Amino acid sequence: MTKSKKKKAALTAALCTAGIAALCFAFYMSQVISYQNKVKNTVITEVDLSEIPDGVYVGEYDVDFIYAKVEVTVESGAITSVVILEHREDRGKSAESIIGSIVAEQRIDVDAVSGATNSSTVIKKAVENALFCM
């Protein structure tokens, strides 16, 4: 193979690699935008706890990059505990402390944990889903 043909082959390989990388990046970015829109459009609805029978309820919420599955215990019209069964997160581990606020304030839409807003939203929605899907 001549030097010219080797250069052409190397250039073709480099261009193909760059094209594939660009396609992968574009796909990843479309996934990120979709995830961000799902979180942004998540609405938290308060639940009338007096209407919830005593029991243990499981709920989950998934926005692709973040997922939470929780177990919510209700006794005498009050949330007595929230246990995080699973939390797949992207730098949002600190949001798990939000369950203390939910129990203390007896409402779902408590303040998000600073620096973990998206994970906080997903955990709150999982709690809501547990109580609405009882």
URBEL-V25960 format. One record per helix or strand of 2 or more residues. SS is the DSSP state (~ for helix, > for strand). FROM is the first residue (numbers start at 1). TO is the last residue. If there is no record, write none. Layout:
ss = {SS & SS}
from = {FROM & FROM}
to = {TO & TO}
This chain:
ss = {~ & ~ & > & > & > & ~ & ~}
from = {3 & 49 & 55 & 67 & 78 & 93 & 117}
to = {40 & 51 & 62 & 75 & 88 & 105 & 132}
